[in-house]
């Protein structure tokens, strides 16, 4: 059985081929009753547009690259935030008939591959996730003049719109909570300092300690569980009398709880712990983790909508979403 053609759709609807083509390609210059007739004909005939031909007309691929600058193990097995962001962005894009092209860029070779692919015109836009300070992609993509948005403020000065959460304010919420419960020696396990999230959460921590006349006690991790465990051991060695720790993400907090337990420190009796992210596992740690919740799904959705708006000449203003303190048993 032959595949229905656009000519057959036009004949069934009683319109010209050019008019049928405008309806198929989503152009707004068609009267509503004519559009309805063409759509009925498409449904009755089971017509499926030829994507290659359609791209020649619209100059669009209907594909969006989702570029994550992290290794596969981190994206697919270690950090649940990535799966949430990827799933949420994909659902939002599929709702408007856009195809998601997932690309990992954690090495110079993969960066070059991503840049070549995007320069080749295979996608209409790009969403960047987990950018690090030395990452060359934001600057390279901005030169290609393809619409780009970032999940999180880029760590390098580049003219790319972004969606982020209030990292500084969230860290301040966490540390103010620890201060309000009477904790005096409040340490932090900061995130990587080549990422804005790591920098901003450390800034929030230091701001509250300065305002409450407490000194900073800092170790740095890389947002992984193991780095949190190592950093907590370091903090206990440097200052055995610390009585609280703000951890810049929940995965590191899970590692910190493990180190505290092995060191014989009770949580929260001896050391209170507050994380950041409110991943699902935060409810099930021992004890359940007090943390800062930021709206991951809403942030991913806002990123997609910002990108789609750029296609239509919309604003490129950054979007900053609020955070909130979730109190459980660890602090």
Backbone bond lengths (Angstrom), bond angles and torsions (degrees), N, CA, C in turn:
res aa  C-N    CA-C-N  psi(-1)  N-CA   C-N-CA  omega(-1)  CA-C   N-CA-C  phi
1 X - - - 1.462 - - 1.529 110.02 -
2 X 1.351 116.12 129.76 1.454 120.16 -177.25 1.520 111.34 -73.38
3 X 1.320 114.99 145.98 1.457 121.38 177.60 1.527 109.69 -70.66
4 X 1.344 118.82 133.14 1.472 120.74 -179.82 1.526 110.77 -59.93
5 X 1.334 116.39 140.64 1.457 121.77 -178.96 1.525 110.74 -101.50
6 X 1.332 114.72 165.67 1.456 119.91 176.62 1.527 110.50 -65.04
7 X 1.334 116.24 -31.81 1.466 119.83 177.07 1.523 110.97 -62.55
8 X 1.350 115.91 -39.87 1.469 120.19 179.48 1.526 110.19 -66.21
9 X 1.326 117.43 -38.03 1.460 121.22 176.68 1.519 110.43 -62.27
10 X 1.343 116.17 -45.46 1.461 120.96 -179.45 1.528 110.83 -61.57
11 X 1.347 115.91 -42.39 1.459 119.63 -179.62 1.532 110.98 -65.66
12 X 1.323 117.53 -42.53 1.465 121.33 179.61 1.536 110.56 -63.03
13 X 1.334 116.78 -38.17 1.466 120.29 -178.32 1.517 113.28 -83.45
14 X 1.335 116.52 -12.58 1.453 119.98 -179.24 1.524 113.13 74.31
15 X 1.346 116.42 34.36 1.462 121.06 179.58 1.523 108.84 -129.12
16 X 1.323 115.85 173.50 1.454 119.68 176.11 1.521 110.99 -76.21
17 X 1.331 115.75 162.32 1.457 119.74 177.31 1.524 110.66 -62.36
18 X 1.328 116.84 -37.53 1.464 120.85 -179.19 1.532 110.95 -62.48
19 X 1.330 116.13 -40.27 1.470 119.65 178.74 1.517 111.18 -66.97
20 X 1.332 117.05 -42.89 1.460 120.95 177.60 1.529 110.46 -60.66
21 X 1.330 116.03 -39.22 1.457 120.72 179.38 1.524 111.25 -64.03
22 X 1.341 116.87 -40.06 1.459 119.59 179.40 1.531 111.04 -63.49
23 X 1.318 117.19 -37.81 1.467 120.30 177.87 1.530 110.29 -66.27
24 X 1.326 116.98 -46.41 1.465 121.47 -178.80 1.526 111.45 -60.30
25 X 1.338 115.90 -36.11 1.465 120.38 -176.86 1.514 113.58 -90.13
26 X 1.353 116.85 7.45 1.447 120.67 171.90 1.511 115.14 76.16
27 X 1.320 118.27 19.24 1.453 120.40 179.37 1.520 110.37 -75.72
28 X 1.327 115.40 147.41 1.463 120.96 -171.80 1.526 113.40 -92.24
29 X 1.328 117.39 4.62 1.473 120.24 -173.89 1.531 112.28 -92.54
30 X 1.321 117.55 33.97 1.459 121.78 -179.37 1.524 108.55 -125.44
31 X 1.317 116.74 134.48 1.461 120.86 179.72 1.535 110.17 -62.33
32 X 1.321 117.47 145.50 1.470 120.92 -176.17 1.523 113.81 -55.81
33 X 1.352 118.52 -40.93 1.478 118.75 -176.84 1.526 111.06 -69.93
34 X 1.348 116.16 -31.23 1.466 119.21 176.94 1.531 109.94 -72.20
35 X 1.338 115.26 -42.51 1.466 118.92 177.30 1.532 110.81 -57.15
36 X 1.343 116.90 -44.11 1.466 120.83 -179.97 1.522 111.20 -61.47
37 X 1.319 116.42 -39.72 1.476 120.41 -179.99 1.526 110.69 -64.23
38 X 1.319 116.08 -42.79 1.464 119.58 179.97 1.527 110.36 -66.50
39 X 1.328 117.20 -42.83 1.462 120.03 179.54 1.520 111.93 -63.49
40 X 1.339 116.52 -36.21 1.479 119.42 175.83 1.521 110.19 -63.93
41 X 1.328 116.36 -42.47 1.469 120.20 179.91 1.525 110.97 -63.61
42 X 1.323 116.36 -40.73 1.468 120.53 177.51 1.514 110.41 -59.78
43 X 1.333 116.34 -43.95 1.457 121.34 -178.83 1.527 111.10 -66.97
44 X 1.332 116.37 -43.22 1.470 120.38 -177.80 1.528 111.95 -66.70
45 X 1.329 116.91 -37.07 1.460 120.35 -176.35 1.532 112.45 -89.69
46 X 1.344 116.82 -14.93 1.458 119.35 -176.19 1.512 112.20 70.90
47 X 1.326 115.43 35.29 1.470 120.16 -177.27 1.533 110.81 -72.90
48 X 1.341 116.69 134.36 1.458 122.94 175.64 1.519 108.22 -120.86
49 X 1.341 119.21 119.99 1.462 121.12 -178.18 1.524 111.98 -60.97
50 X 1.318 115.79 144.74 1.450 122.14 173.54 1.529 107.92 -76.84
51 X 1.340 117.03 113.52 1.457 119.68 -172.31 1.517 112.71 -64.76
52 X 1.335 117.64 -35.43 1.463 119.62 -179.76 1.522 110.77 -66.67
53 X 1.336 115.96 -45.03 1.459 118.93 179.04 1.522 111.13 -65.97
54 X 1.312 115.92 -38.56 1.459 119.79 179.83 1.526 110.82 -63.25
55 X 1.337 116.57 -37.52 1.454 119.94 179.26 1.521 111.71 -64.30
56 X 1.352 116.49 -35.34 1.461 119.47 177.79 1.519 111.45 -63.26
57 X 1.328 116.74 -34.41 1.464 121.03 -178.94 1.523 110.76 -77.79
58 X 1.329 117.13 -47.64 1.463 120.95 -172.40 1.514 113.23 -88.38
59 X 1.351 117.39 -14.36 1.466 121.93 -173.78 1.527 111.64 59.95
60 X 1.333 115.76 29.00 1.457 120.58 176.81 1.521 110.54 -132.07
61 X 1.329 114.98 149.84 1.460 120.52 179.26 1.519 112.34 -99.17
62 X 1.340 116.77 -14.40 1.471 122.69 -173.51 1.523 111.90 59.97
63 X 1.328 116.73 26.56 1.462 122.60 176.59 1.530 109.50 -121.52
64 X 1.325 115.38 142.21 1.452 122.10 179.74 1.524 108.43 -125.43
65 X 1.327 117.30 130.03 1.461 121.08 177.51 1.526 109.80 -85.67
66 X 1.314 115.89 129.95 1.462 122.95 174.26 1.528 105.79 -110.13
67 X 1.336 116.34 104.48 1.461 121.84 -171.04 1.529 109.46 -105.34
68 X 1.332 116.17 120.75 1.461 121.98 -178.83 1.525 108.64 -113.73
69 X 1.327 116.47 120.30 1.474 120.51 -177.79 1.526 111.24 -89.97
70 X 1.320 115.06 60.16 1.462 121.88 178.23 1.528 108.55 -144.49
71 X 1.346 117.88 156.44 1.467 120.32 177.66 1.530 111.38 -69.39
72 X 1.329 117.23 157.21 1.480 120.74 -177.17 1.511 114.37 -56.07
73 X 1.343 118.30 -39.25 1.472 119.26 -177.90 1.521 111.01 -62.03
74 X 1.317 116.91 -38.35 1.463 120.23 -179.87 1.527 110.54 -68.33
75 X 1.321 116.31 -40.64 1.463 120.74 -175.55 1.521 111.73 -71.78
76 X 1.324 116.76 -43.57 1.463 120.12 -169.39 1.528 114.72 -98.38
77 X 1.324 118.79 -16.45 1.465 117.18 -175.60 1.520 114.80 -135.31
78 X 1.319 119.15 -25.69 1.462 119.32 -171.76 1.524 114.21 -95.30
79 X 1.317 117.64 -42.72 1.462 120.26 -172.89 1.525 110.52 -116.11
80 X 1.336 118.27 110.52 1.468 120.81 -176.16 1.524 113.59 -67.56
81 X 1.320 118.50 -16.42 1.460 119.09 179.33 1.522 111.64 -63.16
82 X 1.331 116.99 -34.81 1.462 118.92 -178.42 1.525 111.39 -64.46
83 X 1.334 117.09 -43.47 1.459 119.11 -179.79 1.523 110.85 -64.10
84 X 1.343 116.95 -35.79 1.464 120.26 178.57 1.522 110.98 -65.74
85 X 1.332 116.40 -44.94 1.468 120.11 179.63 1.522 110.92 -63.99
86 X 1.322 117.12 -46.37 1.465 121.06 -178.24 1.520 110.44 -63.33
87 X 1.335 116.87 -45.12 1.468 120.45 -179.70 1.530 110.94 -63.82
88 X 1.319 117.53 -45.02 1.466 121.18 -176.67 1.528 110.97 -66.04
89 X 1.332 116.56 -43.61 1.467 119.77 178.49 1.528 110.69 -64.72
90 X 1.326 116.86 -39.88 1.469 120.29 -179.15 1.523 111.60 -64.71
91 X 1.324 116.76 -42.59 1.471 120.69 179.07 1.523 110.13 -61.27
92 X 1.325 116.68 -43.53 1.462 120.90 -179.10 1.528 111.38 -65.49
93 X 1.331 117.17 -38.74 1.462 120.76 -179.62 1.526 111.45 -73.26
94 X 1.324 116.64 -40.46 1.462 119.45 179.90 1.520 111.54 -64.01
95 X 1.341 116.68 -27.63 1.462 120.41 178.79 1.526 111.64 -65.94
96 X 1.328 116.95 -21.39 1.473 120.35 177.48 1.528 110.21 -114.69
97 X 1.336 115.57 26.02 1.471 122.47 173.55 1.522 113.49 61.80
98 X 1.329 116.28 38.67 1.456 120.69 175.15 1.529 109.58 -107.62
99 X 1.321 115.27 139.91 1.460 121.75 178.55 1.523 109.84 -91.42
100 X 1.341 117.13 136.10 1.458 121.70 179.24 1.530 109.40 -96.53
101 X 1.322 115.96 129.91 1.465 122.13 174.50 1.525 106.89 -112.51
102 X 1.333 117.63 106.11 1.455 122.20 -178.70 1.518 109.67 -83.88
103 X 1.334 116.91 126.91 1.460 122.09 -179.07 1.520 108.87 -132.48
104 X 1.335 116.11 132.13 1.457 121.32 177.68 1.527 108.57 -102.09
105 X 1.321 116.03 135.60 1.462 120.62 -175.63 1.516 109.46 -135.71
106 X 1.333 116.05 80.79 1.459 119.94 -176.29 1.526 113.05 -114.53
107 X 1.334 117.49 8.79 1.464 121.03 -179.54 1.523 108.60 -146.05
108 X 1.334 118.49 160.24 1.473 120.29 177.30 1.524 112.96 -55.13
109 X 1.330 116.92 -38.26 1.464 119.64 179.51 1.527 111.28 -64.73
110 X 1.331 115.89 -43.80 1.464 118.61 -179.14 1.526 111.02 -70.74
111 X 1.331 118.08 -32.83 1.458 120.39 175.00 1.526 110.26 -60.30
112 X 1.331 116.46 -45.50 1.467 120.75 -179.73 1.522 110.54 -63.74
113 X 1.344 117.11 -39.35 1.462 120.60 179.56 1.524 111.20 -63.86
114 X 1.328 116.29 -43.94 1.464 120.56 178.32 1.518 110.69 -61.68
115 X 1.326 116.36 -45.07 1.466 119.94 -178.92 1.527 111.14 -62.08
116 X 1.339 117.06 -42.06 1.476 120.11 178.91 1.522 110.91 -63.69
117 X 1.316 116.10 -42.38 1.470 120.44 -177.64 1.527 110.51 -62.69
118 X 1.318 116.31 -44.98 1.466 120.04 -178.10 1.518 110.69 -71.32
119 X 1.339 117.07 -38.74 1.466 120.60 177.31 1.527 111.30 -63.05
120 X 1.336 116.80 -25.59 1.462 120.99 179.53 1.510 114.18 -75.95
121 X 1.325 118.03 0.19 1.458 120.93 176.89 1.504 114.88 77.84
122 X 1.340 117.56 23.81 1.468 120.41 -176.90 1.522 113.10 -81.18
123 X 1.323 117.90 -13.71 1.465 121.07 -179.37 1.523 109.54 -134.99
124 X 1.331 115.26 157.72 1.469 120.91 179.08 1.524 112.18 -87.73
125 X 1.322 117.63 -22.68 1.457 120.89 -177.72 1.508 110.21 -164.35
126 X 1.338 115.25 172.25 1.465 121.10 -174.34 1.525 109.32 -136.12
127 X 1.333 114.94 139.16 1.462 121.94 171.22 1.526 107.94 -117.03
128 X 1.322 116.68 123.42 1.462 122.34 -177.80 1.528 109.84 -101.10
129 X 1.332 116.12 135.84 1.458 121.47 -179.43 1.521 109.75 -130.17
130 X 1.334 116.27 136.49 1.459 123.59 173.44 1.526 112.27 63.82
131 X 1.322 115.61 51.19 1.453 120.14 178.09 1.529 110.80 -76.22
132 X 1.332 116.44 137.99 1.457 122.75 175.23 1.524 109.15 -105.33
133 X 1.326 115.57 163.30 1.456 120.82 -171.01 1.512 114.67 -55.03
134 X 1.337 117.96 -42.09 1.460 121.06 -176.61 1.522 113.01 -87.93
135 X 1.314 117.52 5.47 1.462 120.87 -176.54 1.529 110.39 -63.48
136 X 1.345 118.23 123.04 1.466 120.31 -178.10 1.525 114.16 -82.57
137 X 1.331 117.48 -10.47 1.463 119.17 -172.60 1.526 114.42 -64.26
138 X 1.338 120.44 -45.09 1.467 117.94 -178.55 1.524 113.49 -54.46
139 X 1.325 117.28 -46.11 1.466 120.19 179.55 1.519 111.33 -67.86
140 X 1.335 116.83 -41.29 1.465 120.11 -178.97 1.522 111.31 -63.54
141 X 1.331 116.74 -42.97 1.465 120.10 -177.93 1.524 111.61 -71.47
142 X 1.329 116.79 -33.77 1.462 118.79 178.47 1.526 110.82 -63.94
143 X 1.344 117.27 -30.61 1.471 120.29 177.23 1.520 111.71 -72.21
144 X 1.336 117.74 -25.03 1.468 120.71 -179.99 1.523 112.30 -77.39
145 X 1.316 116.71 -11.28 1.465 122.78 179.41 1.531 113.04 61.63
146 X 1.321 116.22 29.17 1.460 120.75 171.82 1.523 107.05 -92.25
147 X 1.334 119.63 141.57 1.469 120.43 178.02 1.535 111.06 -59.32
148 X 1.324 115.76 128.30 1.463 121.96 -177.43 1.524 108.98 -135.76
149 X 1.331 116.34 137.76 1.466 121.22 169.99 1.523 107.52 -130.29
150 X 1.323 115.98 157.33 1.460 121.61 -177.96 1.521 110.84 -120.13
151 X 1.332 115.46 138.63 1.460 121.79 171.07 1.520 105.82 -85.18
152 X 1.320 116.67 95.31 1.457 121.90 -173.92 1.522 110.28 104.63
153 X 1.314 116.04 146.30 1.460 121.05 179.79 1.521 109.11 -65.79
154 X 1.345 118.50 128.42 1.469 120.29 178.84 1.523 111.17 -60.02
155 X 1.329 116.22 145.92 1.457 121.15 -177.82 1.523 112.14 -79.93
156 X 1.319 117.31 -13.34 1.470 121.28 177.96 1.521 108.24 -113.18
157 X 1.340 117.72 150.25 1.463 119.55 179.26 1.525 111.49 -69.64
158 X 1.303 116.13 107.40 1.460 121.61 179.54 1.524 107.71 -148.75
159 X 1.307 116.17 145.01 1.465 121.35 -173.48 1.519 110.61 -84.09
160 X 1.338 115.78 73.14 1.459 122.21 178.76 1.527 107.90 -127.36
161 X 1.327 118.37 127.32 1.479 119.45 176.81 1.518 110.71 -66.94
162 X 1.316 116.25 153.29 1.463 119.72 -175.41 1.520 110.69 -148.06
163 X 1.348 113.42 161.86 1.457 122.24 172.12 1.521 106.64 -121.84
164 X 1.318 116.75 130.32 1.463 120.44 -178.36 1.521 109.10 -142.47
165 X 1.329 115.27 169.43 1.467 119.10 171.20 1.524 108.57 -105.30
166 X 1.305 116.89 168.56 1.457 122.07 -177.15 1.529 109.08 -79.28
167 X 1.330 115.38 81.25 1.461 120.10 -176.96 1.520 112.38 -64.26
168 X 1.324 116.95 -42.89 1.462 119.79 -179.96 1.528 110.12 -63.66
169 X 1.334 116.32 -49.22 1.459 120.35 -179.63 1.509 112.86 -62.57
170 X 1.323 117.23 -37.60 1.463 120.08 178.53 1.514 112.05 -65.27
171 X 1.337 116.82 -42.47 1.462 120.10 177.37 1.531 110.79 -63.75
172 X 1.322 116.19 -39.47 1.470 119.15 177.32 1.527 111.27 -61.99
173 X 1.334 117.09 -41.13 1.462 120.31 176.32 1.529 111.10 -57.30
174 X 1.327 116.02 -46.06 1.464 121.16 -177.85 1.520 111.49 -61.95
175 X 1.328 116.14 -48.19 1.464 119.08 -174.64 1.527 110.88 -73.88
176 X 1.332 117.87 -35.61 1.470 119.32 175.78 1.523 110.78 -61.42
177 X 1.339 116.37 -36.21 1.466 119.42 176.86 1.522 110.46 -62.09
178 X 1.332 117.24 -43.21 1.465 120.20 179.13 1.528 110.99 -64.97
179 X 1.329 116.58 -40.12 1.470 120.06 177.23 1.524 110.50 -62.81
180 X 1.326 117.00 -40.66 1.472 120.71 -176.53 1.518 112.71 -66.65
181 X 1.338 116.42 -22.26 1.469 119.39 178.82 1.520 111.55 -91.24
182 X 1.341 117.61 7.63 1.454 121.55 173.68 1.516 115.41 89.75
183 X 1.336 117.90 9.53 1.465 119.60 179.69 1.531 109.51 -72.25
184 X 1.335 116.28 138.15 1.460 120.58 -175.04 1.524 112.67 -108.16
185 X 1.307 118.40 -41.77 1.469 121.32 -176.07 1.527 107.81 -107.48
186 X 1.335 113.74 87.10 1.472 121.27 -172.08 1.524 109.20 -101.74
187 X 1.323 115.63 114.37 1.467 121.61 178.91 1.522 109.73 -95.62
188 X 1.326 115.57 172.37 1.461 119.87 172.27 1.521 109.96 -139.20
189 X 1.313 115.34 146.11 1.469 121.55 165.52 1.517 105.15 -105.44
190 X 1.325 115.84 102.26 1.460 121.63 -175.62 1.520 110.71 -80.08
191 X 1.334 115.73 157.24 1.451 121.16 174.05 1.516 111.18 -81.22
192 X 1.333 117.70 175.92 1.465 121.20 -178.75 1.524 111.04 -58.31
193 X 1.321 115.96 135.68 1.451 120.10 -173.43 1.523 113.62 -86.77
194 X 1.334 117.32 6.29 1.471 120.02 170.43 1.526 110.71 -96.58
195 X 1.341 116.61 9.24 1.457 121.99 177.49 1.531 108.56 -123.52
196 X 1.326 115.45 140.23 1.458 120.00 -177.36 1.522 111.59 -60.87
197 X 1.332 117.48 -38.10 1.460 119.75 178.43 1.520 111.59 -58.72
198 X 1.339 116.48 -43.61 1.454 120.32 177.88 1.515 112.29 -64.72
199 X 1.324 116.44 -42.49 1.460 120.86 -179.73 1.529 111.32 -65.36
200 X 1.330 116.40 -48.09 1.462 120.06 -174.75 1.525 112.52 -67.30
201 X 1.318 117.20 -37.26 1.466 119.20 -179.90 1.532 110.69 -69.70
202 X 1.330 116.74 -32.58 1.462 119.55 174.31 1.529 110.15 -69.01
203 X 1.314 117.31 -38.37 1.466 120.90 177.25 1.525 111.20 -60.30
204 X 1.344 116.62 -45.48 1.461 120.27 178.90 1.512 112.28 -61.04
205 X 1.328 116.18 -42.65 1.467 121.25 177.50 1.521 110.83 -58.90
206 X 1.330 116.63 -49.86 1.469 120.73 -176.30 1.530 111.85 -66.44
207 X 1.324 116.72 -34.01 1.466 119.80 179.95 1.526 111.08 -61.51
208 X 1.326 116.61 -47.07 1.466 120.07 -178.20 1.522 110.78 -68.17
209 X 1.320 118.08 -40.78 1.468 119.14 179.69 1.525 110.99 -64.15
210 X 1.325 116.49 -39.92 1.470 119.19 178.28 1.526 110.79 -62.92
211 X 1.333 115.59 -43.85 1.469 119.61 -178.63 1.522 112.73 -68.35
212 X 1.345 117.96 -24.34 1.472 120.97 -178.67 1.529 112.05 -103.68
213 X 1.333 115.71 12.51 1.466 121.86 175.86 1.525 111.93 59.47
214 X 1.319 115.99 45.90 1.460 122.05 174.23 1.521 108.64 -121.29
215 X 1.303 117.36 153.44 1.462 119.56 -178.44 1.524 110.48 -93.72
216 X 1.326 115.96 150.62 1.463 121.72 179.29 1.527 110.57 -77.77
217 X 1.329 115.05 141.08 1.474 122.49 174.84 1.530 105.14 -131.90
218 X 1.320 117.62 106.78 1.469 121.22 -165.90 1.517 112.50 -123.48
219 X 1.343 115.19 133.66 1.460 123.04 163.82 1.523 106.39 -126.92
220 X 1.324 116.46 155.78 1.462 120.37 -174.73 1.525 109.84 -119.66
221 X 1.342 116.11 132.42 1.458 122.23 174.25 1.513 110.52 -116.85
222 X 1.327 116.18 -170.41 1.471 120.18 -178.61 1.525 112.35 -124.22
223 X 1.334 116.30 26.50 1.465 123.54 179.13 1.524 113.20 73.39
224 X 1.346 118.61 10.92 1.466 120.57 175.76 1.521 109.85 -104.08
225 X 1.316 116.42 158.99 1.462 121.71 -178.96 1.520 111.24 -62.00
226 X 1.331 116.86 -43.59 1.457 120.20 -178.49 1.521 111.55 -62.68
227 X 1.331 116.85 -40.51 1.467 119.12 -179.96 1.526 110.75 -65.52
228 X 1.332 117.59 -32.03 1.457 120.50 176.38 1.513 112.01 -66.04
229 X 1.343 115.88 -39.70 1.463 120.07 178.37 1.524 110.85 -65.19
230 X 1.325 116.83 -43.64 1.468 121.45 179.98 1.524 110.54 -64.73
231 X 1.340 116.42 -45.22 1.467 120.66 -178.49 1.533 110.71 -63.59
232 X 1.332 117.61 -37.34 1.468 119.84 -179.73 1.522 110.32 -66.70
233 X 1.314 117.15 -39.54 1.467 119.75 176.22 1.529 110.53 -62.48
234 X 1.334 116.08 -39.30 1.460 120.48 178.39 1.528 111.07 -63.26
235 X 1.328 116.72 -44.10 1.463 120.86 -179.37 1.523 111.31 -63.24
236 X 1.329 116.96 -42.07 1.467 120.23 179.55 1.525 111.08 -64.84
237 X 1.328 116.24 -34.13 1.455 119.55 177.22 1.514 112.09 -71.03
238 X 1.340 116.39 -39.02 1.465 121.05 -178.74 1.525 112.41 -73.60
239 X 1.344 117.13 -36.56 1.471 120.81 -175.95 1.532 109.09 -146.42
240 X 1.329 117.23 83.17 1.465 120.62 -176.66 1.528 114.14 -60.78
241 X 1.331 117.38 -17.60 1.459 119.72 -177.08 1.527 113.88 -92.63
242 X 1.328 118.01 6.11 1.473 118.99 179.44 1.527 109.87 -60.62
243 X 1.324 115.53 144.10 1.470 118.68 -177.21 1.525 113.31 -122.36
244 X 1.335 117.47 6.73 1.461 120.33 176.48 1.521 109.03 -161.82
245 X 1.335 115.57 155.25 1.463 120.13 176.26 1.517 109.18 -145.84
246 X 1.325 115.63 129.75 1.461 122.03 170.15 1.516 107.35 -96.85
247 X 1.323 116.17 122.89 1.465 121.49 -176.87 1.525 108.60 -109.49
248 X 1.341 117.08 131.81 1.461 121.84 -167.82 1.515 114.60 -73.15
249 X 1.324 119.34 -8.74 1.462 119.93 165.38 1.522 109.61 -155.96
250 X 1.316 116.16 163.95 1.462 120.89 -172.47 1.525 112.92 -69.51
251 X 1.336 117.84 -33.55 1.460 118.67 179.09 1.522 110.44 -62.17
252 X 1.325 117.31 -44.73 1.465 119.57 176.40 1.520 110.56 -64.64
253 X 1.334 117.62 -34.18 1.461 120.44 178.23 1.524 111.41 -63.93
254 X 1.336 116.79 -36.68 1.468 119.69 176.69 1.527 109.95 -61.10
255 X 1.342 116.31 -43.72 1.461 119.84 176.62 1.520 112.10 -64.12
256 X 1.341 116.38 -39.33 1.469 120.18 178.82 1.517 111.41 -63.06
257 X 1.326 117.41 -41.65 1.473 120.82 178.59 1.526 110.69 -60.77
258 X 1.324 116.13 -38.92 1.463 119.64 178.99 1.535 110.85 -63.83
259 X 1.335 116.97 -44.19 1.470 120.02 179.70 1.524 111.46 -65.51
260 X 1.316 116.97 -39.13 1.472 120.05 178.31 1.525 110.36 -63.44
261 X 1.323 116.44 -42.03 1.465 120.23 179.94 1.530 110.37 -63.27
262 X 1.344 117.14 -43.94 1.465 120.75 179.57 1.525 112.05 -66.45
263 X 1.337 116.63 -26.83 1.472 120.84 178.74 1.523 112.12 -85.59
264 X 1.333 117.15 -0.55 1.452 120.78 179.20 1.516 114.16 79.05
265 X 1.340 117.57 18.05 1.466 121.24 178.45 1.528 109.20 -93.33
266 X 1.329 115.44 128.52 1.463 120.00 179.43 1.525 109.94 -85.37
267 X 1.328 115.48 139.26 1.474 122.52 178.23 1.530 107.53 -115.07
268 X 1.347 118.29 122.19 1.470 127.50 8.59 1.532 113.65 -99.65
269 X 1.330 119.02 5.89 1.465 120.27 -172.75 1.524 112.28 -56.25
270 X 1.336 116.02 -49.39 1.461 120.22 -179.29 1.531 111.96 -90.58
271 X 1.306 115.40 -44.30 1.474 121.10 -177.68 1.529 108.50 -136.86
272 X 1.322 116.06 121.71 1.474 121.00 174.93 1.526 108.55 -85.98
273 X 1.337 116.63 146.08 1.465 121.53 -177.61 1.528 109.77 -131.36
274 X 1.330 115.85 131.11 1.465 121.97 173.34 1.523 108.34 -126.39
275 X 1.333 116.85 132.79 1.461 121.81 178.29 1.519 112.26 -103.69
276 X 1.325 114.80 -162.31 1.469 120.67 -179.86 1.527 107.25 -152.77
277 X 1.307 117.48 127.10 1.481 126.88 174.87 1.519 111.95 131.66
278 X 1.339 117.09 -42.72 1.462 123.02 -172.94 1.518 111.72 60.43
279 X 1.332 115.59 54.25 1.454 120.16 172.08 1.525 108.77 -68.86
280 X 1.317 116.87 164.00 1.464 121.13 -176.80 1.521 111.73 -57.52
281 X 1.340 116.83 -37.66 1.466 120.28 -176.96 1.519 112.87 -66.17
282 X 1.341 118.11 -18.03 1.470 120.51 -178.88 1.526 111.75 -61.61
283 X 1.328 117.52 -26.78 1.467 121.22 179.33 1.526 111.89 -73.23
284 X 1.346 116.73 -19.81 1.455 120.11 -168.40 1.522 113.40 -116.85
285 X 1.351 117.53 6.69 1.456 118.51 173.56 1.527 109.13 -69.64
286 X 1.338 115.80 171.16 1.470 120.26 179.40 1.526 109.00 -120.03
287 X 1.324 118.32 104.63 1.480 127.98 -2.96 1.526 110.86 -78.67
288 X 1.348 117.33 168.51 1.472 120.03 176.87 1.532 110.71 -55.15
289 X 1.332 115.13 140.99 1.461 121.77 -167.17 1.530 112.66 -87.56
290 X 1.321 115.66 123.71 1.461 120.46 165.84 1.526 107.61 -70.51
291 X 1.322 117.33 135.45 1.463 118.86 -171.96 1.521 111.09 -155.83
292 X 1.304 115.53 174.06 1.458 122.88 174.93 1.525 108.45 -102.76
293 X 1.308 115.75 122.55 1.470 120.31 178.98 1.522 109.71 -92.43
294 X 1.309 115.38 129.22 1.462 118.57 169.66 1.522 108.04 -123.36
295 X 1.332 117.21 149.29 1.468 120.86 -168.99 1.534 112.30 -80.94
296 X 1.331 116.44 84.98 1.463 121.38 -175.40 1.529 111.29 -61.57
297 X 1.330 116.68 -47.33 1.467 120.09 -178.47 1.522 110.33 -62.88
298 X 1.336 116.04 -45.51 1.464 119.61 -179.65 1.524 111.22 -64.86
299 X 1.325 117.11 -34.10 1.460 120.39 179.01 1.535 110.47 -67.51
300 X 1.329 116.71 -42.83 1.464 120.13 177.91 1.524 110.83 -64.72
301 X 1.340 116.31 -41.33 1.466 120.58 178.50 1.523 111.02 -63.25
302 X 1.331 116.06 -43.35 1.467 120.06 179.28 1.524 111.06 -64.09
303 X 1.326 117.12 -34.61 1.461 120.92 177.84 1.530 110.67 -62.98
304 X 1.338 116.41 -44.64 1.462 120.20 178.66 1.527 110.71 -62.98
305 X 1.308 116.41 -45.37 1.467 119.58 -178.12 1.520 111.95 -65.97
306 X 1.332 116.43 -34.66 1.461 119.73 176.22 1.523 110.31 -63.79
307 X 1.342 116.81 -43.02 1.467 120.60 179.30 1.526 111.26 -65.08
308 X 1.333 117.16 -45.78 1.458 120.21 179.54 1.522 110.88 -62.12
309 X 1.328 116.50 -35.08 1.459 119.74 176.52 1.513 112.23 -64.93
310 X 1.337 117.32 -34.82 1.463 120.12 178.52 1.519 111.30 -62.85
311 X 1.331 117.20 -33.72 1.472 120.43 177.92 1.523 111.46 -59.94
312 X 1.322 115.76 -31.08 1.463 120.67 -176.96 1.525 112.10 -100.56
313 X 1.331 116.51 14.11 1.459 119.54 179.38 1.509 113.94 79.87
314 X 1.339 117.07 21.21 1.456 121.22 -178.34 1.514 112.30 -74.78
315 X 1.346 117.15 176.06 1.467 121.65 -176.60 1.525 111.93 -68.47
316 X 1.339 114.91 152.74 1.458 121.46 179.02 1.522 110.79 -111.93
317 X 1.326 116.68 27.13 1.457 120.62 -178.60 1.530 110.16 -71.38
318 X 1.342 117.60 141.28 1.469 119.74 177.14 1.528 111.73 -64.89
319 X 1.323 115.27 152.00 1.465 122.44 178.49 1.523 107.85 -116.95
320 X 1.335 117.32 123.69 1.465 121.95 179.07 1.525 108.34 -116.54
321 X 1.334 116.37 122.56 1.456 121.62 -177.08 1.532 110.24 -102.69
322 X 1.329 117.84 149.08 1.471 121.38 -175.49 1.534 112.19 -77.64
323 X 1.327 114.65 163.47 1.465 121.58 175.13 1.531 108.70 -120.31
324 X 1.339 116.36 168.12 1.474 120.33 177.62 1.509 110.61 -146.77
325 X 1.322 115.68 151.35 1.460 121.83 178.67 1.526 109.93 -85.24
326 X 1.318 116.11 130.05 1.463 122.70 176.28 1.523 107.90 -112.64
327 X 1.321 117.32 109.87 1.479 120.99 -174.44 1.527 109.51 -91.63
328 X 1.338 114.51 122.68 1.467 121.39 172.69 1.532 107.52 -123.56
329 X 1.314 117.93 -145.36 1.465 119.57 -169.41 1.526 115.27 -94.35
330 X 1.323 118.44 -8.40 1.478 119.04 -173.55 1.523 112.98 -82.61
331 X 1.344 117.17 -11.60 1.465 120.04 179.59 1.527 109.41 -161.95
